[in-house]
Amino acid sequence: MRVLITGGAGMVGSHAAEYYANKGNEVIALDNLMRSSLFGYDKESVEFNWNYLAQFDNINRVKGDIRNEDDVKKALGKGVDAVIHTAGQPGVPLSVKIPLEDFSINAYGTLNVLECTRQVSPKAVFIYCSTNKIYGENVDSITLEEKETRYVYKSKRGVSEALSMDLTGHTPYGASKYTGDIYVQEYGHIYGMKTAVFRMSCIYGTRQFGFEDQGWVAWFVVANLTGKPIIIYGDGKQVRDLLYADDLVEAYDRFINSDIPHDVFNIGGGPRNTTSLLEFISMIEGKTGIKFRRVEHKDWRPSDQKVYISDISKVSKALDWKPKVTPEKGLERLIEWVGANTRYFI
């Protein structure tokens, strides 16, 4: 099988590239390596993953931009069997600062990759990395109960695909990803492409270069191990379900090898793999034996969902899939990786 992975130097993209390379497939990793510059980071970040992928003889690394038709078609070459579209502008606060760039990458970039794929490889499977942020503030319509260290859903286990995406605030990031989400669905319906939209919750893993504005799981680990302060927006009782990157990629692979023509899935760790920020801070300190230097609280950020837990019953049944890596085990792997690579974070 020949697989194109956009955003191949990102955390999810590099895990996907490694997964398919290890299975003996031909992999093309497309990336413009602009993550550090987007977030104003003065050190290398995804360049680490770019160099990591160089060890695989069956991974062809192509430096290019998903918004550039020539770059995408160069990566597609004579055709591929699957496209895993992980590339994107991932920062919610950043989208508020640079809405045009955010739209250009997430909305137009997705449409460009879709159309290039349709022209070159119309029978290729197309996987889109969407987000829970497409539901926006509609998530907050679910009644919550406040506990000592977290909020919990009062009458639901998780958010299903049936929740409305309309008539609510999203942030520019939620809106641009929503646009890509709809286009991927439409290419499945009108052009008959085999497409899957995975609306992801909190994905984490090794080789994740987390910043305060994006990738909070890795950022908290980095801050703990390097003695940096962290800021919690709100009271810290907000909850997310965590999913390790390798488990996510396995779900992609199961869809690629399924008979499902096109579909939409909410995916995350589900109700059994949740944590609040306060609980995660305690978990990190327990694993490393290091107290955080300082934890500062600030006001809630716009459209920051107090609780988001994926209802993964649909994806679990359709793909015979479930998460394997617990937050505790995944955190141990992340701590080990950050500890071995602290020079990239200080």
C-alpha positions in Angstrom: 0.0 0.0 0.0 1.1 3.6 -0.7 0.1 6.1 1.9 0.4 9.9 1.9 0.4 11.5 5.3 0.1 15.3 5.3 1.6 17.0 8.4 3.9 14.0 8.5 6.3 15.7 10.9 3.6 16.4 13.5 2.9 14.2 16.4 -0.1 12.3 14.9 1.5 12.4 11.5 4.8 11.0 12.5 3.1 8.2 14.5 1.0 7.3 11.5 4.1 7.4 9.2 6.0 5.1 11.6 3.0 2.8 11.9 2.7 2.2 8.1 6.4 2.1 7.5 6.8 -0.7 10.1 4.1 -2.6 8.2 6.2 -2.4 5.0 4.1 0.2 3.2 5.5 3.0 1.0 4.9 6.2 2.9 5.1 9.8 1.7 5.3 12.4 4.5 4.4 15.9 3.4 5.1 18.8 5.8 6.2 22.5 5.5 7.8 22.4 9.0 6.2 25.7 10.1 4.9 24.7 13.5 7.6 26.5 15.5 7.3 29.7 13.5 3.5 29.6 13.8 3.7 29.6 17.6 6.7 32.0 17.9 8.9 29.2 19.2 12.6 30.0 18.7 13.8 26.3 18.8 13.2 23.3 16.5 10.1 21.2 17.2 8.7 19.1 14.4 12.1 19.1 12.8 12.9 16.4 15.4 10.2 14.2 14.0 11.2 15.0 10.4 14.7 13.8 11.2 13.3 10.8 13.1 11.5 9.6 10.0 14.7 9.7 8.0 15.7 6.3 9.5 13.0 4.6 7.5 14.0 3.7 3.9 10.3 3.4 2.9 9.4 6.9 4.0 9.8 9.6 1.4 9.9 13.0 3.1 8.5 15.8 0.9 8.8 19.4 2.1 5.8 21.3 0.9 2.6 23.1 1.8 -0.9 21.6 1.7 -2.2 24.9 0.2 0.0 24.5 -2.8 -1.4 22.3 -5.6 2.0 21.5 -7.1 3.4 20.4 -3.7 0.4 18.2 -3.0 0.5 16.6 -6.5 4.2 16.1 -6.2 3.6 14.1 -2.9 0.8 12.1 -4.5 3.0 11.2 -7.4 1.3 8.7 -9.7 -1.2 7.9 -7.0 -1.7 6.5 -3.5 -4.0 4.1 -1.8 -4.8 6.3 1.2 -4.4 9.8 2.4 -4.2 10.6 6.1 -4.7 14.4 6.4 -3.2 15.4 9.7 -1.8 18.8 8.6 -3.4 21.8 10.1 -3.2 25.0 12.2 -3.9 23.4 15.6 -4.0 26.4 18.0 -7.4 27.7 19.3 -6.0 31.0 20.8 -3.8 31.4 17.7 -6.8 31.2 15.4 -8.2 34.2 17.1 -5.0 36.1 16.4 -4.5 35.0 12.8 -8.0 34.0 11.5 -7.1 34.4 7.8 -4.0 32.1 8.1 -6.1 29.7 10.2 -8.7 29.5 7.5 -6.1 29.2 4.7 -4.5 26.2 6.3 -7.4 24.4 7.8 -10.2 25.1 5.4 -8.6 25.8 2.0 -5.7 23.5 2.7 -8.1 20.6 3.3 -10.1 21.4 0.2 -6.9 21.5 -1.9 -5.7 18.1 -0.6 -9.1 16.6 -1.2 -9.4 18.0 -4.8 -5.8 16.9 -5.7 -6.5 13.5 -4.3 -9.8 13.3 -6.3 -7.9 14.3 -9.5 -4.9 11.9 -9.0 -6.3 9.0 -6.9 -10.1 9.1 -6.8 -10.2 5.6 -5.3 -7.9 6.5 -2.4 -9.2 6.3 1.2 -9.2 9.8 2.7 -8.9 10.3 6.5 -9.5 13.7 8.0 -8.4 14.8 11.4 -11.3 16.8 12.7 -11.8 18.0 16.2 -14.4 18.2 19.0 -14.2 22.0 18.6 -16.6 21.7 15.6 -19.4 21.3 18.2 -18.4 24.6 19.8 -20.3 25.8 22.8 -23.2 23.4 22.1 -21.2 21.0 24.3 -22.0 23.3 27.2 -25.7 22.6 26.9 -25.0 19.3 28.6 -25.8 19.6 32.3 -22.8 19.3 34.5 -22.3 18.4 38.2 -19.3 19.8 40.1 -17.2 17.5 42.1 -14.1 18.1 44.2 -11.6 17.9 41.4 -13.7 17.8 38.2 -16.9 18.5 36.5 -18.9 15.5 35.3 -21.8 15.0 32.9 -25.0 14.6 34.9 -26.9 12.4 32.4 -24.5 11.4 29.6 -21.4 9.3 29.3 -20.1 11.2 26.4 -20.7 13.4 23.3 -22.1 11.5 20.3 -22.0 12.4 16.6 -25.6 13.5 16.9 -24.8 16.7 18.7 -25.6 19.8 16.6 -22.7 21.8 15.2 -24.8 24.8 14.4 -26.1 28.0 16.0 -23.3 28.4 18.5 -19.8 29.9 19.1 -16.9 28.0 17.8 -13.7 30.2 17.7 -12.1 30.6 14.2 -10.3 27.3 14.8 -13.6 25.5 15.3 -15.1 27.2 12.3 -12.1 26.4 9.9 -12.0 22.8 11.0 -15.8 22.6 10.7 -15.4 23.7 7.1 -12.9 21.0 6.3 -15.1 18.4 8.1 -18.1 19.2 5.9 -16.0 19.2 2.7 -14.6 15.8 3.5 -18.1 14.5 4.1 -19.3 16.1 0.8 -16.5 14.5 -1.2 -17.7 11.2 0.1 -21.3 11.9 -0.9 -21.0 13.7 -4.2 -17.9 12.2 -5.6 -18.1 8.7 -4.1 -14.7 8.9 -2.4 -14.2 6.6 0.6 -13.8 9.2 3.4 -13.8 9.2 7.2 -14.0 12.2 9.5 -12.5 11.5 12.9 -13.6 14.2 15.4 -10.8 13.9 17.9 -10.7 14.7 21.5 -7.4 15.1 23.4 -4.7 13.2 21.4 -1.2 12.9 23.0 1.9 10.9 22.7 5.7 10.9 22.4 7.3 13.4 20.0 4.6 15.9 20.9 6.0 19.4 21.1 3.3 21.0 23.3 2.9 24.7 23.9 0.6 26.5 26.2 -1.7 27.3 23.3 -1.8 23.8 21.9 -0.8 20.3 23.1 -1.5 20.9 26.8 -0.7 17.3 27.9 2.8 17.4 26.6 3.2 21.1 27.7 2.4 20.2 31.3 5.0 17.4 31.3 7.6 19.7 29.7 6.9 22.4 32.3 7.1 20.0 35.2 10.5 18.5 34.1 12.0 21.9 33.1 10.8 24.0 36.1 8.5 26.2 34.1 5.3 27.8 35.5 1.9 26.8 34.0 -1.3 28.8 33.6 -4.7 27.2 34.1 -7.6 29.1 32.5 -10.6 28.6 34.7 -10.6 26.5 37.9 -8.8 23.4 36.6 -11.8 21.1 36.9 -12.4 21.0 33.2 -12.2 17.4 31.9 -11.0 15.8 28.7 -10.7 12.2 27.5 -7.2 11.3 26.5 -6.2 9.0 23.6 -2.7 7.9 22.8 -1.6 8.5 19.3 -0.9 4.9 18.5 -4.4 3.9 19.4 -5.8 6.7 17.1 -3.7 5.4 14.1 -5.0 1.9 14.6 -8.5 3.3 14.3 -7.5 5.0 11.0 -6.1 1.7 9.7 -9.2 -0.2 10.6 -11.3 2.2 8.6 -9.0 2.0 5.6 -9.4 -1.8 5.7 -13.1 -1.7 6.3 -16.0 -1.9 3.8 -17.5 1.4 5.2 -17.9 3.8 2.2 -17.8 7.0 4.3 -18.6 8.0 7.8 -18.1 10.4 10.8 -16.7 9.3 14.1 -16.1 10.9 17.5 -12.9 9.5 18.8 -11.0 9.9 22.1 -10.2 7.9 25.1 -13.9 7.7 26.0 -15.4 7.7 29.5 -12.8 5.3 30.9 -9.8 7.5 30.0 -10.6 10.9 31.4 -8.8 13.5 33.6 -9.3 17.0 34.8 -6.4 19.5 34.7 -6.1 19.3 38.5 -6.0 15.6 38.5 -3.5 15.5 35.7 -1.2 17.9 37.5 -1.3 15.5 40.5 -0.7 12.5 38.3 2.4 14.1 36.7 3.8 15.1 40.1 3.2 11.6 41.4 5.1 10.0 38.4 8.1 12.4 38.3 8.4 13.2 42.0 8.7 16.9 41.0 6.3 19.6 42.2 5.3 22.2 39.6 7.2 25.4 40.1 4.1 27.6 39.9 0.5 27.0 38.9 -1.3 30.3 38.0 -5.0 30.7 37.4 -6.6 33.1 34.9 -10.1 33.7 33.5 -11.8 31.1 31.3 -11.0 31.4 27.6 -13.7 31.9 24.9 -15.5 28.7 23.9 -13.3 26.6 26.2 -15.6 23.5 26.9 -15.7 22.7 30.6 -16.1 19.0 29.8 -15.6 17.1 26.6 -15.7 13.3 26.7 -16.2 11.4 23.5 -18.9 8.9 23.1 -16.8 6.2 21.3 -19.6 3.6 21.1 -20.1 4.2 17.3 -16.4 4.0 16.3 -15.9 1.0 18.7 -18.7 -1.0 17.1 -18.1 0.0 13.5 -14.3 -0.7 13.6 -14.1 -3.3 16.3 -11.7 -0.8 18.1 -11.1 0.4 21.6 -8.3 2.3 23.3 -5.4 0.2 24.7 -3.1 2.7 26.3 -4.3 4.1 29.6 -3.5 7.7 30.5 -1.2 6.5 33.2 0.8 4.3 30.8 0.8 7.0 28.1 2.0 9.6 30.6 4.9 7.4 31.6 6.0 7.1 27.9 5.7 10.9 27.5 7.7 11.6 30.7 10.4 9.3 29.5 10.6 10.9 26.1 10.6 14.5 27.3 13.2 13.6 30.0 15.5 12.2 27.3 15.1 15.3 25.1 14.9 18.3 27.4 17.4 20.2 25.3 14.5 21.0 22.9 12.5 22.6 25.7 15.0 24.8 27.7 
